[in-house]
Amino acid sequence: MRRVSMATAASLAAIFMSTGVMAGQDLEAVKKRGSLICGVTTGVAGFASADSQGKWAGLDVDLCRAVAAAIFGDAGKLKIVPTTAQQRFTALQSGEVDLLARNTTWTLTRDTALGFDFTSINYYDGQGFMVPKKLGVKSAKELNGATVCVAPGTTTELNLADYFRANKMTFKPVVIEKLEEVRAAFFAGRCDVYTTDASALYSTRVANAPNPDDYIILPEIISKEPLGPLVRHGDNQFADIVRWTLFAQIEAEEYGITSKNVDEMMKSDNPTIKRILGVTPGMGKALGVDEKWVYNIIKQVGNYGESFERNVGMGSPLKIDRGLNALWTKGGLQYAPPIR
């Protein structure tokens, strides 16, 4: 591979920085409106759910808030729009939402044929099965002939069919679109099994089961479900902002920058931290946002670890282990390119 000299690289960077960044049509529309419209699920505890006052919270909601903070310097300049599994892609394609952060699996066809760009992965997941304890089942391999509650228009539906076919088992699907109705059907005994992403199963058991101890999640994980935000094709700068918002939260965690110490970290002598927080300018201009974009994200929303722990981790009712979602330095897959 041909190497570019440090001097040449520096001069190219200087030329780019001097020209600035031209905003695309989606970003311009967001700025003109004065708020970001973010599509989320209709309600999965820990990821996106509304309280009795209509205030939304969760890991995906935090990502939406962080993008608003990057663009406007204010995480509150945000409108949340709940979408079903079947509605979500139409909502994004039509412009009803600017960004979809709705526990959506990154696949080839969604990333290409549907006209979307997945920007990053904010949760590494996999599909699992939940059953009542009284069913006496210990493994998914024992589910031959079971009735299974599943949502349509999802990778879950396809994975389910593939898994049973591969293991020479049969099943009877109970297909229901609305998430609340799927869960209600399962807890009412209309099906033996509820299948979806394992994270959502933990959420459902804690938040929706009449008695959580009456249900178990089977050990098998039958798929890869990399969940992340997506935007429409065509506005590279907007996609870059969404992408680097999550990367900034991951980088901040890696360097120990939190919502509680970010003001003190602004005084750090570490050149990487100075660059991340905009004390050394340049990164904001390259992205087309304020130089304090990362500071605003971390101060108002927190780093990735803070968001994970309070929403789905040990500081939440779900108590999901970090597992694959730990930083790469701690045996996980969360790894961000450098902000430089």
C-alpha positions as CSV (number, residue, x, y, z in Angstrom):
1,M,0.0,0.0,0.0
2,R,1.3,3.4,-0.9
3,R,2.2,5.5,2.1
4,V,1.3,9.2,2.4
5,S,3.9,11.3,4.2
6,M,2.9,13.0,7.4
7,A,3.4,16.4,5.8
8,T,1.1,15.5,2.9
9,A,-1.6,14.1,5.3
10,A,-1.4,17.2,7.4
11,S,-1.8,19.5,4.4
12,L,-4.8,17.5,3.1
13,A,-6.4,17.7,6.5
14,A,-5.8,21.5,6.7
15,I,-7.4,21.9,3.2
16,F,-10.4,19.9,4.3
17,M,-10.8,21.7,7.6
18,S,-10.6,25.1,5.9
19,T,-13.4,24.2,3.5
20,G,-15.8,23.2,6.2
21,V,-18.8,20.8,5.7
22,M,-21.8,21.3,3.6
23,A,-25.0,20.1,5.4
24,G,-27.2,17.6,3.5
25,Q,-31.0,17.9,3.1
26,D,-31.9,15.8,6.1
27,L,-29.6,17.6,8.5
28,E,-30.8,21.0,7.1
29,A,-34.4,19.9,7.7
30,V,-33.6,19.0,11.3
31,K,-31.8,22.3,11.9
32,K,-34.6,24.3,10.3
33,R,-37.2,22.5,12.4
34,G,-35.2,23.0,15.5
35,S,-35.6,19.5,16.8
36,L,-34.7,15.9,15.9
37,I,-37.6,13.4,15.3
38,C,-36.5,10.0,16.5
39,G,-38.5,6.7,15.9
40,V,-38.4,4.2,18.7
41,T,-40.3,1.1,19.7
42,T,-43.8,1.3,21.2
43,G,-42.4,0.2,24.5
44,V,-39.6,-2.1,25.5
45,A,-38.4,-1.4,29.1
46,G,-34.7,-0.5,29.2
47,F,-34.6,0.5,25.5
48,A,-37.5,2.8,24.9
49,S,-40.6,3.2,27.1
50,A,-42.7,6.1,28.4
51,D,-43.7,6.7,32.0
52,S,-47.1,7.8,33.3
53,Q,-46.2,11.4,32.4
54,G,-45.3,10.4,28.8
55,K,-41.5,10.9,29.4
56,W,-39.5,8.5,27.3
57,A,-36.3,6.7,28.6
58,G,-34.1,3.9,27.6
59,L,-30.8,3.0,25.8
60,D,-32.2,3.8,22.4
61,V,-33.8,7.1,23.7
62,D,-30.5,8.1,25.1
63,L,-28.9,7.7,21.7
64,C,-31.6,10.0,20.3
65,R,-30.9,12.5,23.0
66,A,-27.2,12.3,22.4
67,V,-27.6,13.0,18.7
68,A,-29.8,16.0,19.5
69,A,-27.0,17.2,21.9
70,A,-24.4,16.8,19.2
71,I,-26.5,18.8,16.6
72,F,-28.1,21.5,18.9
73,G,-26.1,21.4,22.1
74,D,-29.3,20.5,23.8
75,A,-30.5,16.9,24.3
76,G,-34.0,18.1,24.9
77,K,-34.5,19.3,21.3
78,L,-36.1,16.0,20.5
79,K,-39.5,14.5,19.5
80,I,-40.0,10.8,20.1
81,V,-42.3,8.8,17.7
82,P,-43.2,5.3,18.7
83,T,-43.4,2.8,15.8
84,T,-44.3,-0.9,15.4
85,A,-42.1,-3.4,13.7
86,Q,-44.0,-3.1,10.5
87,Q,-44.4,0.7,10.6
88,R,-40.8,1.6,11.4
89,F,-39.3,1.4,7.9
90,T,-42.1,3.2,6.2
91,A,-41.8,5.9,8.9
92,L,-38.2,6.4,8.1
93,Q,-38.6,6.2,4.3
94,S,-41.4,8.7,4.2
95,G,-39.6,11.2,6.4
96,E,-42.0,10.9,9.3
97,V,-38.8,10.4,11.4
98,D,-35.3,11.6,10.9
99,L,-33.6,8.7,12.6
100,L,-34.7,5.2,13.7
101,A,-33.3,4.0,17.0
102,R,-35.6,1.0,17.6
103,N,-33.8,-2.2,18.5
104,T,-33.5,-2.9,14.8
105,T,-31.2,-5.6,13.4
106,W,-28.5,-4.6,10.8
107,T,-28.9,-6.8,7.8
108,L,-27.7,-6.6,4.2
109,T,-31.1,-6.0,2.6
110,R,-32.1,-3.4,5.1
111,D,-28.8,-1.6,4.6
112,T,-29.1,-1.6,0.8
113,A,-32.5,-2.5,-0.8
114,L,-34.6,-0.5,1.6
115,G,-32.4,2.6,1.1
116,F,-31.1,3.0,4.6
117,D,-27.7,3.4,6.2
118,F,-27.0,1.7,9.5
119,T,-24.5,3.9,11.3
120,S,-23.3,1.8,14.2
121,I,-24.2,-0.9,16.7
122,N,-25.4,0.2,20.1
123,Y,-26.4,-3.2,21.4
124,Y,-25.1,-6.7,20.4
125,D,-28.0,-9.1,20.8
126,G,-29.3,-12.5,19.8
127,Q,-32.7,-14.1,19.5
128,G,-33.9,-16.3,22.4
129,F,-37.0,-18.0,23.8
130,M,-39.0,-17.5,26.9
131,V,-41.4,-20.1,28.3
132,P,-43.5,-20.6,31.4
133,K,-41.6,-22.7,34.0
134,K,-44.6,-25.0,34.3
135,L,-44.0,-26.1,30.7
136,G,-41.0,-28.1,32.1
137,V,-38.8,-27.2,29.2
138,K,-35.0,-26.7,29.7
139,S,-33.9,-26.3,26.1
140,A,-35.1,-24.9,22.8
141,K,-34.5,-28.3,21.3
142,E,-37.5,-29.5,23.3
143,L,-40.0,-27.2,21.6
144,N,-41.1,-29.5,18.9
145,G,-44.8,-28.9,18.2
146,A,-45.0,-25.7,20.3
147,T,-47.1,-22.7,19.6
148,V,-44.9,-19.6,19.3
149,C,-45.8,-15.9,19.7
150,V,-43.8,-13.8,17.2
151,A,-44.1,-10.3,15.7
152,P,-44.4,-10.1,11.9
153,G,-42.0,-8.1,9.6
154,T,-39.0,-9.0,11.8
155,T,-35.8,-11.0,11.5
156,T,-37.2,-12.9,14.5
157,E,-39.9,-14.4,12.3
158,L,-37.4,-15.6,9.7
159,N,-34.9,-16.9,12.3
160,L,-37.6,-18.9,14.1
161,A,-38.6,-20.7,10.9
162,D,-34.9,-21.4,10.1
163,Y,-34.1,-22.7,13.5
164,F,-37.1,-25.2,13.7
165,R,-36.4,-26.3,10.1
166,A,-32.7,-26.9,10.8
167,N,-33.6,-28.9,13.9
168,K,-36.3,-30.9,12.1
169,M,-39.0,-29.6,14.5
170,T,-42.4,-28.2,13.8
171,F,-44.2,-25.2,15.4
172,K,-47.4,-23.3,15.1
173,P,-46.8,-19.5,14.8
174,V,-49.1,-17.0,16.5
175,V,-48.3,-13.9,14.6
176,I,-49.4,-10.6,16.2
177,E,-48.2,-7.1,15.0
178,K,-48.5,-4.9,18.1
179,L,-45.9,-5.6,20.8
180,E,-48.3,-5.1,23.7
181,E,-50.7,-7.7,22.1
182,V,-47.9,-10.2,21.5
183,R,-46.9,-10.1,25.1
184,A,-50.5,-10.2,26.4
185,A,-51.1,-13.3,24.2
186,F,-48.1,-15.1,25.7
187,F,-48.9,-14.3,29.3
188,A,-52.6,-15.3,28.7
189,G,-51.4,-18.7,27.6
190,R,-52.3,-18.4,23.9
191,C,-48.8,-19.7,23.0
192,D,-46.2,-21.9,24.7
193,V,-43.3,-19.7,23.7
194,Y,-42.4,-16.1,23.2
195,T,-39.4,-15.4,20.9
196,T,-37.6,-12.1,20.2
197,D,-34.3,-10.6,21.0
198,A,-32.9,-11.8,24.3
199,S,-32.7,-8.3,25.6
200,A,-36.4,-7.7,24.9
201,L,-37.2,-11.0,26.7
202,Y,-35.4,-9.9,29.8
203,S,-37.2,-6.6,29.6
204,T,-40.6,-8.2,29.1
205,R,-40.1,-10.7,32.0
206,V,-39.2,-7.9,34.4
207,A,-41.7,-5.2,33.2
208,N,-44.7,-7.1,31.9
209,A,-44.9,-10.6,33.4
210,P,-47.6,-11.1,36.1
211,N,-45.0,-12.9,38.1
212,P,-41.4,-12.8,36.6
213,D,-40.4,-15.9,38.6
214,D,-42.9,-18.0,36.7
215,Y,-41.0,-17.6,33.4
216,I,-37.5,-18.7,32.2
217,I,-35.4,-17.7,29.3
218,L,-33.9,-20.7,27.6
219,P,-30.1,-20.9,27.2
220,E,-30.0,-21.1,23.3
221,I,-29.2,-17.9,21.4
222,I,-30.1,-18.7,17.8
223,S,-29.0,-15.7,15.8
224,K,-26.8,-12.6,15.6
225,E,-28.8,-9.5,16.2
226,P,-26.6,-6.4,15.9
227,L,-29.0,-3.6,16.9
228,G,-28.3,0.0,15.9
229,P,-29.6,3.3,14.6
230,L,-30.3,3.9,10.9
231,V,-30.9,6.8,8.6
232,R,-32.0,7.3,5.0
233,H,-29.5,7.1,2.2
234,G,-28.4,10.4,0.8
235,D,-27.2,12.6,3.6
236,N,-23.7,11.5,4.5
237,Q,-23.1,14.3,7.0
238,F,-26.2,13.4,9.0
239,A,-25.2,9.8,9.0
240,D,-21.7,10.8,10.2
241,I,-23.1,12.7,13.1
242,V,-25.3,9.8,14.2
243,R,-22.4,7.4,13.8
244,W,-19.8,9.5,15.7
245,T,-22.3,10.3,18.4
246,L,-22.2,6.7,19.6
247,F,-18.5,6.4,18.9
248,A,-18.0,9.5,21.1
249,Q,-19.9,7.9,24.0
250,I,-17.8,4.7,23.6
251,E,-14.5,6.7,23.4
252,A,-15.6,8.7,26.5
253,E,-16.1,5.5,28.5
254,E,-12.8,4.2,27.4
255,Y,-11.0,7.3,28.6
256,G,-12.9,7.6,31.8
257,I,-14.9,10.6,30.9
258,T,-18.3,10.6,32.6
259,S,-21.2,13.0,33.1
260,K,-20.0,13.6,36.6
261,N,-16.3,14.4,35.8
262,V,-16.5,15.9,32.3
263,D,-15.9,19.5,33.5
264,E,-12.8,18.4,35.4
265,M,-11.7,16.4,32.4
266,M,-11.7,19.6,30.3
267,K,-8.5,20.5,32.2
268,S,-6.7,17.3,31.4
269,D,-3.3,17.4,29.8
270,N,-4.0,14.2,27.9
271,P,-3.9,15.2,24.2
272,T,-6.5,12.6,23.2
273,I,-9.0,13.8,25.9
274,K,-8.4,17.4,24.9
275,R,-9.2,16.5,21.3
276,I,-12.3,14.5,22.3
277,L,-13.7,17.3,24.4
278,G,-12.9,20.0,21.9
279,V,-10.3,21.8,24.0
280,T,-8.1,21.2,21.0
281,P,-10.4,22.4,18.2
282,G,-10.9,20.7,14.8
283,M,-13.1,17.6,15.3
284,G,-16.3,19.6,15.6
285,K,-15.6,21.5,12.4
286,A,-14.7,18.3,10.6
287,L,-18.2,16.9,11.6
288,G,-20.0,20.2,11.0
289,V,-21.1,20.7,14.6
290,D,-19.9,22.8,17.6
291,E,-16.5,22.0,19.0
292,K,-18.1,21.1,22.3
293,W,-20.3,18.4,20.7
294,V,-18.8,15.5,22.8
295,Y,-18.8,17.6,25.9
296,N,-22.6,18.3,25.4
297,I,-23.3,14.6,24.8
298,I,-21.5,13.4,27.9
299,K,-22.6,16.2,30.2
300,Q,-26.3,15.8,29.2
301,V,-26.6,12.1,28.4
302,G,-23.5,10.3,29.7
303,N,-21.0,7.9,28.2
304,Y,-22.0,4.5,26.7
305,G,-21.3,2.7,30.0
306,E,-23.4,5.1,32.0
307,S,-26.3,4.8,29.6
308,F,-26.1,1.0,29.6
309,E,-25.9,0.6,33.3
310,R,-28.9,2.9,34.2
311,N,-31.1,1.6,31.4
312,V,-30.4,-2.2,31.1
313,G,-27.4,-3.0,33.3
314,M,-26.9,-3.6,37.0
315,G,-28.3,-0.2,37.9
316,S,-31.6,-1.1,36.2
317,P,-34.4,-3.6,37.0
318,L,-33.2,-5.7,34.0
319,K,-29.7,-6.3,35.4
320,I,-28.3,-7.5,32.1
321,D,-24.6,-8.3,32.1
322,R,-22.5,-6.2,29.7
323,G,-21.3,-9.3,28.0
324,L,-20.6,-8.6,24.3
325,N,-21.5,-5.0,25.0
326,A,-18.5,-4.4,27.2
327,L,-15.6,-2.3,25.9
328,W,-13.1,-4.1,23.7
329,T,-10.6,-3.5,26.6
330,K,-12.8,-5.6,28.8
331,G,-13.5,-8.6,26.6
332,G,-16.5,-7.1,24.7
333,L,-17.1,-5.9,21.2
334,Q,-17.8,-2.2,21.8
335,Y,-14.9,-0.5,20.0
336,A,-14.8,3.0,18.5
337,P,-12.5,4.4,15.9
338,P,-10.3,7.2,17.3
339,I,-11.6,10.8,17.4
340,R,-8.7,12.5,15.7
